[in-house]
Amino acid sequence: MRTAYTNGKFITVNGQNQVIEDGVMVVEDGKIHSIGEKSNVVIQNVDHTVDLCGKWVLPGLINAHAHTHMTILRGIGDDMQLKEWLETRVWPAEGRYTTETSKWSTALGIVEMLKSGTTMFSDMFNPMNIDADEIASFIGETGIRSVFSRTLFSFGSEEEQRESVKQSERFAEKWKSAANGRLSTMVAPHAPYTCTTRMLEEAIRIADDHSLPVHIHASESTQEVQKSIDDYGKRPVAYLQQIGMFNQPTVIAHGVHLNQEDLGILAENNVAIAHNPVSNLKLGSGIANVPEILKRSIQVGIGTDSVASNNNLDMFQELRFAALLQKGVHEDARLMSAETVLRLATIEGAHVIRQPQLGSLEPGKEADFITINPKDKSHLQPEDYAVSHIVYSASGQDVSDVYVQGKALVLNGTCQTIDEEKVLFEAKRLFKQLSESVQ
């Protein structure tokens, strides 16, 4: 199947950050066949033509760190520090989850992400009392892309921890490539403060045996850094390097509190960072020094974290915060340009989560793209400055259409592969049950 998309403004996010004002993109069998100005692209042997009528087209946004099964916990722990929030709100609530709770909470998150322009998300999933296979299978059915990772903790008895390792390894092998390449996984030990050294070493072994990356929280708060120093005599990054974690491709979520030694270790070992500006602010964790991280040539993607600490999955909000925070903190308006931040949420984010086939509109890349119609939106005028408006003015509500592998998952703001009404009904019903059990 070959489809031509005509009369659009294409924000390619290619190596030159090229914007094609009056462009055409041809998609064939889920990949971009050709793209360019109308006068330079030959449209032939197409099965279907879509007139974009001046819409902006850009790569689908990539959420580099999320916890979608926590979506129904939105608002349960506002105005709390990270440790208290986890121990008194999040983990007790998750302990009462059923597979059904997790499924519809994840569905609610996917609806929110798709409708706000996210086509790929990297997820750390807490498997307590949950059939993780059922959730992964459901994600595959929705058409969205995901690196869906089963989280490891050192909670419970030794026997329970051994079983957790066993199940995580089985899950990793089963889901490392599924749903026509749209679903993959990483090995996901939660954090140095929730995993023993032995558990972290088991995670490293699984990653090595199955050729998988590692996704782990690290250096999120000053308390976490101090605990690592107290327990191991080293900061989290140095500790993880010492036990051999960075011998595997690794993504650390947050990286808020990194000193020069940490940055040197991360750069030397090609460790990537998933930056979560809004969640870090809301939990009072701090502000990552992203310009310094980028100066070290460390790859950075942008994530939302969970809505329990955000409280939404709108990547446009993350773009804006990622740009404005650094300008304000460093008192330098030249930092984190709109082009730079957009790249972090697209092509750079793709590299962070080891998905190089995504993130830009170029021949050979996967046809994952979204559209915005600026015509009737006063806050997106004048249309000449599309990239600026995407970062500083737009929101997820401006997204019109969403495509993954050339398949429409959202058209004119309406999901095509998910029954939104059913998702909302089930999420409300299950939240009521959950809240009643917590009281």
GUPAGU-353528 format. One line per 8 residues: number of its first residue (from 1); their letters; for each residue x, y, z of C-alpha. Coordinates in Angstrom, 2 decimals, decimal comma. Each point is the difference from the previous one (the first is absolute). Layout:
N
NUM = A = X/Y/Z ~ ...
END
This chain:
439
1 = MRTAYTNG = 0,00/0,00/0,00 ~ 1,38/3,37/-1,07 ~ -1,54/3,27/1,28 ~ 0,95/3,56/-0,92 ~ -0,50/2,80/2,55 ~ -0,13/3,32/-1,82 ~ -0,28/3,73/0,76 ~ 1,61/-0,14/3,43
9 = KFITVNGQ = 2,74/1,83/1,88 ~ 2,46/-2,74/0,95 ~ 2,19/0,57/3,07 ~ 2,46/-2,79/-0,74 ~ 2,39/0,19/3,01 ~ 2,66/-1,35/-2,33 ~ 3,68/0,85/0,30 ~ -0,63/3,50/-1,33
17 = NQVIEDGV = -3,27/0,56/1,90 ~ -1,56/0,51/-3,42 ~ -3,52/1,41/-0,23 ~ -1,69/-0,67/-3,34 ~ -2,59/2,72/-0,53 ~ -2,10/-1,53/-2,79 ~ 0,86/-3,63/0,18 ~ -0,92/-3,53/-0,91
25 = MVVEDGKI = 0,74/-3,20/1,88 ~ -0,51/-3,44/-1,49 ~ -0,46/-2,93/2,40 ~ 0,31/-3,58/-1,14 ~ -0,59/-3,08/2,18 ~ 0,41/1,93/3,23 ~ 3,20/1,83/-0,92 ~ 0,78/3,39/-1,51
33 = HSIGEKSN = 0,78/-0,57/-3,68 ~ 0,72/3,60/-0,97 ~ -0,48/3,54/1,30 ~ 0,72/3,45/-1,39 ~ -1,38/3,09/-1,64 ~ -2,99/-0,57/-2,25 ~ 2,05/0,85/-3,05 ~ 2,69/-2,57/0,85
41 = VVIQNVDH = -2,02/-3,09/0,95 ~ -1,42/-2,16/-2,74 ~ -3,36/-1,45/1,02 ~ -0,61/-3,19/-1,89 ~ -1,63/-3,37/0,56 ~ -1,72/1,23/3,17 ~ -3,03/-1,79/1,36 ~ -1,28/2,94/2,00
49 = TVDLCGKW = 0,57/3,76/0,28 ~ -0,62/2,05/3,16 ~ -0,29/3,78/-0,40 ~ 1,36/1,47/3,24 ~ -1,41/3,45/-0,81 ~ 2,95/1,82/1,55 ~ 0,36/-2,04/3,17 ~ 3,35/-0,15/1,76
57 = VLPGLINA = 1,54/-3,48/-0,02 ~ 2,69/-1,06/2,43 ~ 1,41/-3,27/1,34 ~ -2,02/-1,67/2,73 ~ 1,16/1,07/3,46 ~ 1,99/-2,52/2,03 ~ -0,60/-0,23/3,73 ~ 3,30/-1,34/1,34
65 = HAHTHMTI = -1,23/-0,86/3,51 ~ -3,52/-0,76/1,19 ~ -2,03/-2,18/2,37 ~ -3,31/-0,30/-1,83 ~ -1,63/-2,53/2,29 ~ 0,03/2,74/2,67 ~ -2,30/2,24/-2,05 ~ -3,06/-0,48/2,22
73 = LRGIGDDM = 2,11/1,16/2,96 ~ -0,02/3,55/-1,36 ~ -0,21/2,41/2,93 ~ 0,31/-2,55/2,83 ~ 3,25/1,37/1,41 ~ 0,23/3,68/-0,85 ~ 2,42/2,24/1,89 ~ 2,14/-2,78/1,48
81 = QLKEWLET = 3,73/-0,76/-0,14 ~ 1,11/-3,01/-2,05 ~ 0,71/-2,48/2,82 ~ -3,20/0,72/1,90 ~ -1,99/0,04/-3,25 ~ 1,26/-3,45/-0,99 ~ -0,29/-1,62/3,42 ~ -3,36/1,40/1,16
89 = RVWPAEGR = -1,94/0,50/-3,23 ~ 1,33/-1,74/-3,09 ~ 1,26/-3,38/1,18 ~ -2,96/-0,67/2,33 ~ -2,44/0,82/-2,83 ~ 1,89/-2,13/-2,52 ~ -0,03/-2,88/2,49 ~ -3,80/-0,07/-0,37
97 = YTTETSKW = 0,05/-0,08/-3,79 ~ -1,43/-2,88/-1,98 ~ 0,88/-0,78/-3,61 ~ -3,27/1,66/-0,98 ~ 0,95/3,17/1,90 ~ 3,35/0,14/-1,71 ~ -1,41/-0,68/-3,45 ~ -2,57/2,80/0,05
105 = STALGIVE = 2,35/2,42/1,74 ~ 2,54/-0,67/-2,76 ~ -2,75/0,42/-2,59 ~ -0,90/3,37/1,48 ~ 3,63/1,07/-0,28 ~ 0,25/-1,20/-3,60 ~ -3,10/1,94/-1,01 ~ 1,47/3,13/1,59
113 = MLKSGTTM = 3,36/-0,52/-1,68 ~ -1,36/-0,75/-3,45 ~ -2,39/2,95/-0,01 ~ 2,84/2,32/1,05 ~ 2,43/-1,20/-2,67 ~ 2,14/-2,66/1,70 ~ 0,63/-2,97/-2,29 ~ 2,65/-1,79/2,11
121 = FSDMFNPM = 0,47/-0,35/3,75 ~ 2,58/-1,75/2,17 ~ -1,73/-1,40/3,05 ~ 1,11/-1,44/3,33 ~ -2,80/-2,27/1,18 ~ -0,45/-1,14/3,61 ~ -1,12/-3,65/-0,25 ~ -1,43/-0,51/3,50
129 = NIDADEIA = -3,04/-2,34/-0,28 ~ -0,20/0,68/-3,75 ~ 0,07/-2,18/-3,10 ~ 2,61/2,04/-1,85 ~ -0,47/-2,04/-3,18 ~ -3,63/1,07/-0,23 ~ 0,93/3,67/0,30 ~ 2,75/-0,30/-2,61
137 = SFIGETGI = -2,36/-1,79/-2,37 ~ -2,59/2,74/0,46 ~ 2,54/2,72/-0,76 ~ 0,87/-1,80/-3,22 ~ -3,67/-0,01/-1,02 ~ -0,32/3,77/0,30 ~ 2,52/0,69/-2,76 ~ 2,24/2,28/2,07
145 = RSVFSRTL = 3,71/-0,75/0,38 ~ 1,51/-0,85/3,36 ~ 3,14/-1,17/1,72 ~ -1,94/-1,70/2,80 ~ 2,25/-1,14/2,85 ~ -0,82/-2,13/3,05 ~ 1,45/1,66/3,10 ~ 2,19/-1,86/2,49
153 = FSFGSEEE = -0,04/0,77/3,73 ~ 1,67/-1,59/3,02 ~ -3,28/-0,20/1,89 ~ -1,37/-3,10/1,70 ~ 1,72/-3,23/0,98 ~ 3,05/-1,42/-1,73 ~ -2,23/-2,56/-1,68 ~ -2,32/2,75/-1,27
161 = QRESVKQS = 2,97/1,96/-1,33 ~ 1,35/-3,07/-1,82 ~ -3,41/-0,52/-1,56 ~ -0,10/3,66/-1,04 ~ 3,35/-0,40/-1,76 ~ -1,22/-3,17/-1,69 ~ -3,19/1,68/-1,23 ~ 1,85/3,09/-1,18
169 = ERFAEKWK = 2,40/-2,10/-2,04 ~ -2,87/-1,95/-1,55 ~ -1,81/3,26/-0,78 ~ 3,12/1,52/-1,55 ~ 0,50/-2,94/-2,31 ~ -3,66/-0,12/-1,04 ~ -0,47/3,70/-0,70 ~ 3,39/1,14/-1,31
177 = SAANGRLS = -1,58/0,26/-3,46 ~ -3,75/-0,23/-0,54 ~ -3,01/1,64/-1,68 ~ 1,72/0,38/-3,37 ~ 2,95/1,72/1,63 ~ -2,10/2,54/1,92 ~ 0,51/-1,63/3,40 ~ 3,35/-0,69/1,64
185 = TMVAPHAP = 1,42/-0,03/3,51 ~ 2,94/0,83/2,22 ~ 1,17/-1,41/3,34 ~ -1,28/2,38/2,67 ~ 1,39/-0,16/3,54 ~ -1,88/2,78/1,74 ~ 2,85/1,89/1,70 ~ 3,13/-0,49/2,10
193 = YTCTTRML = -2,01/0,84/3,14 ~ -2,68/-2,66/-0,66 ~ 2,25/-2,75/-1,37 ~ 2,79/-1,84/1,79 ~ 3,35/-0,36/-1,72 ~ -0,88/-3,63/-0,65 ~ -3,26/1,00/-1,71 ~ 1,78/2,58/-2,14
201 = EEAIRIAD = 2,57/-2,63/-1,00 ~ -2,83/-2,32/-1,02 ~ -1,44/2,80/-2,15 ~ 3,40/0,45/-1,64 ~ 0,19/-3,74/-0,69 ~ -3,45/-0,05/-1,63 ~ 0,90/2,99/-2,15 ~ 3,24/-1,64/-1,08
209 = DHSLPVHI = -1,54/-3,43/-0,66 ~ -2,83/1,43/-2,10 ~ 1,80/2,95/-1,61 ~ -2,32/2,58/1,55 ~ 0,53/3,54/1,32 ~ -0,53/0,93/3,65 ~ -2,44/2,68/1,21 ~ 0,45/1,18/3,60
217 = HASESTQE = -0,83/2,99/2,22 ~ 3,14/1,74/1,23 ~ 1,08/3,25/1,68 ~ -3,58/1,28/0,18 ~ 0,22/1,69/3,42 ~ 2,65/1,21/2,43 ~ -1,29/-2,51/2,56 ~ 0,58/-2,85/-2,45
225 = VQKSIDDY = 3,55/1,15/-0,69 ~ 0,76/0,25/3,72 ~ -1,45/-3,46/0,66 ~ 2,29/-1,46/-2,65 ~ 3,00/1,68/1,61 ~ -1,07/-1,29/3,44 ~ -0,63/-3,56/-1,24 ~ 2,74/-0,49/-2,57
233 = GKRPVAYL = 2,48/2,83/0,49 ~ -0,75/1,23/-3,51 ~ -2,50/2,13/-1,82 ~ -2,59/-1,96/-2,05 ~ 1,75/0,41/-3,36 ~ 3,40/-1,12/1,32 ~ -1,63/-2,90/1,84 ~ -1,82/-1,20/-3,12
241 = QQIGMFNQ = 3,22/0,23/-1,97 ~ 1,85/-1,99/2,66 ~ -2,41/-2,94/-0,16 ~ 0,19/-0,09/-3,81 ~ -3,40/1,35/-0,98 ~ 1,39/2,37/-2,60 ~ 1,57/-2,91/-1,88 ~ -3,54/-0,29/-1,39
249 = PTVIAHGV = -1,74/2,77/-1,98 ~ -1,68/1,96/2,79 ~ -2,62/2,72/0,38 ~ -0,27/1,75/3,35 ~ -3,25/1,74/0,79 ~ 0,35/3,50/1,49 ~ 3,72/0,67/0,57 ~ -0,89/3,16/1,91
257 = HLNQEDLG = 2,95/0,00/2,41 ~ 3,15/-0,72/-1,99 ~ 3,42/1,42/0,80 ~ 2,94/0,26/-2,37 ~ 1,25/-3,49/0,87 ~ -3,45/-1,44/-0,70 ~ -0,17/1,73/-3,36 ~ 3,42/-1,30/-0,92
265 = ILAENNVA = -1,04/-3,57/0,79 ~ -3,24/0,30/-1,96 ~ 1,76/1,50/-3,02 ~ 2,76/-2,60/0,05 ~ -2,52/-2,84/0,11 ~ -2,54/1,43/-2,49 ~ -2,74/-0,01/2,63 ~ -3,13/1,91/-1,07
273 = IAHNPVSN = -2,33/2,09/2,17 ~ -3,79/0,28/-0,02 ~ -0,69/3,55/1,22 ~ -3,33/0,55/1,80 ~ -0,23/3,72/0,71 ~ -3,58/0,31/1,26 ~ 0,05/-3,06/2,26 ~ 3,33/1,09/1,49
281 = LKLGSGIA = -1,50/3,40/0,78 ~ -3,24/-1,33/1,47 ~ 1,78/-2,45/2,31 ~ 2,47/2,69/1,05 ~ 2,89/-2,08/-1,32 ~ 1,78/2,84/-1,78 ~ 0,97/1,04/-3,51 ~ 2,41/-2,04/-2,11
289 = NVPEILKR = 2,84/1,98/-1,59 ~ -0,88/-1,04/-3,54 ~ 2,28/2,50/-1,81 ~ 3,01/-1,38/1,89 ~ -1,13/-3,57/-0,71 ~ -0,31/0,75/-3,71 ~ 3,38/1,74/0,02 ~ 1,48/-3,37/1,02
297 = SIQVGIGT = -1,63/-1,60/-3,09 ~ -2,26/-2,10/2,23 ~ -3,21/-0,95/-1,79 ~ -3,17/1,44/1,54 ~ -3,65/-0,80/-0,58 ~ -3,07/1,51/1,65 ~ -2,57/-1,87/2,08 ~ -3,10/0,76/2,00
305 = DSVASNNN = 0,49/-2,52/2,82 ~ -3,42/-1,07/1,35 ~ -3,08/2,19/0,26 ~ 0,09/-0,63/3,75 ~ 2,97/2,37/0,03 ~ -0,62/2,24/-3,00 ~ -3,20/0,00/-0,35 ~ -0,41/-0,60/-3,73
313 = LDMFQELR = 1,65/-1,72/-2,95 ~ 0,14/3,03/-2,29 ~ 3,47/0,04/-1,55 ~ -0,54/3,54/-1,30 ~ -0,07/1,15/3,62 ~ 3,29/-1,82/0,61 ~ 1,54/1,72/-3,04 ~ -0,89/3,41/1,32
321 = FAALLQKG = 1,25/-0,67/3,52 ~ 3,21/-1,62/-1,29 ~ 0,79/3,17/-1,93 ~ -1,13/2,69/2,43 ~ 1,45/-1,49/3,18 ~ 3,54/0,03/-1,31 ~ -0,28/3,54/-1,37 ~ -1,21/1,23/3,38
329 = VHEDARLM = 2,33/-1,98/2,26 ~ 3,08/0,92/-2,01 ~ -1,22/3,51/-0,84 ~ 0,83/-0,63/-3,64 ~ -2,76/0,19/-2,62 ~ 2,29/-1,58/-2,57 ~ -0,12/-3,40/1,69 ~ -2,34/-2,81/-1,11
337 = SAETVLRL = -1,35/1,42/-3,24 ~ -3,34/-1,18/-1,36 ~ 1,81/-2,10/-2,61 ~ 2,18/-1,64/2,66 ~ -2,89/-0,88/2,28 ~ -2,13/-1,37/-2,83 ~ 2,89/-2,29/-0,95 ~ 0,17/-1,31/3,59
345 = ATIEGAHV = -3,64/-1,09/-0,26 ~ 0,42/-1,59/-3,42 ~ 3,24/-1,15/-1,62 ~ 2,19/0,26/3,11 ~ -2,64/-1,72/2,09 ~ -0,05/-2,80/-2,57 ~ 3,73/-0,52/0,47 ~ -0,35/0,09/3,80
353 = IRQPQLGS = -2,42/-2,93/-0,02 ~ 1,93/-1,78/-2,75 ~ -2,55/0,47/-2,78 ~ 2,09/1,63/-2,77 ~ -2,63/-0,73/-2,65 ~ -2,23/2,68/1,56 ~ 0,05/3,70/0,76 ~ 0,27/1,84/-3,33
361 = LEPGKEAD = -1,78/0,29/-3,33 ~ 2,55/-1,46/-2,39 ~ -0,06/-2,71/-2,69 ~ 0,39/-3,43/1,55 ~ -1,25/1,04/3,44 ~ -3,16/-1,45/1,53 ~ -3,09/2,00/-0,95 ~ -0,84/1,20/3,52
369 = FITINPKD = -1,26/3,56/-0,26 ~ -2,55/2,42/1,37 ~ -1,83/3,02/-1,42 ~ -1,11/3,34/1,38 ~ -2,47/2,25/-1,80 ~ 0,96/3,61/0,80 ~ -2,64/1,63/-2,21 ~ -2,65/0,64/2,63
377 = KSHLQPED = 2,29/0,39/3,01 ~ 0,89/3,55/0,95 ~ 2,81/-1,14/2,33 ~ 1,81/-1,60/-2,96 ~ 0,10/3,16/-2,09 ~ 1,88/1,24/-1,92 ~ 0,65/-3,36/-1,62 ~ 3,50/0,96/-1,14
385 = YAVSHIVY = 1,53/-1,06/3,34 ~ -1,27/-3,57/0,23 ~ 2,86/-1,48/2,03 ~ -0,12/2,85/2,51 ~ -3,76/-0,39/0,39 ~ 0,28/-3,77/0,47 ~ 2,34/0,50/2,97 ~ -1,23/3,25/1,54
393 = SASGQDVS = -3,69/0,23/-0,94 ~ -1,53/-3,37/-0,89 ~ -1,50/-2,66/2,23 ~ -1,02/-3,59/-0,53 ~ -3,54/1,18/-0,65 ~ 1,20/1,51/-3,27 ~ 0,84/-3,41/-1,47 ~ -2,32/-1,03/-2,80
401 = DVYVQGKA = 1,28/-3,31/-1,43 ~ 2,39/-2,67/1,22 ~ 1,58/-2,73/-2,13 ~ 2,20/-2,95/0,95 ~ 1,54/-2,12/-2,76 ~ -2,21/1,97/-2,39 ~ -3,18/-1,10/1,78 ~ -2,36/2,66/1,34
409 = LVLNGTCQ = -0,44/-0,42/3,77 ~ -1,64/3,42/0,44 ~ -1,94/1,95/-2,62 ~ -1,36/3,49/0,67 ~ 0,63/-0,51/3,70 ~ -1,85/-3,32/0,29 ~ 1,68/-3,33/0,77 ~ -0,46/-2,60/-2,72
417 = TIDEEKVL = 1,29/-3,12/1,76 ~ -1,26/0,51/3,56 ~ -3,57/0,41/1,30 ~ 0,51/3,21/1,96 ~ -3,42/-0,13/1,65 ~ 0,63/-3,50/1,33 ~ 3,46/0,95/1,25 ~ -1,38/2,95/1,96
425 = FEAKRLFK = -2,83/-2,09/1,43 ~ 2,28/-2,82/1,14 ~ 2,64/2,34/1,41 ~ -2,60/1,87/2,08 ~ -1,54/-3,26/1,24 ~ 3,32/-1,50/1,00 ~ 1,26/3,18/1,65 ~ -3,13/0,00/2,15
433 = QLSESVQ = 0,69/-3,59/1,05 ~ 3,64/0,82/0,70 ~ -0,76/3,11/2,03 ~ -2,56/-1,87/2,08 ~ 2,54/-2,74/0,78 ~ 2,61/2,55/1,08 ~ -2,32/1,73/2,48
END
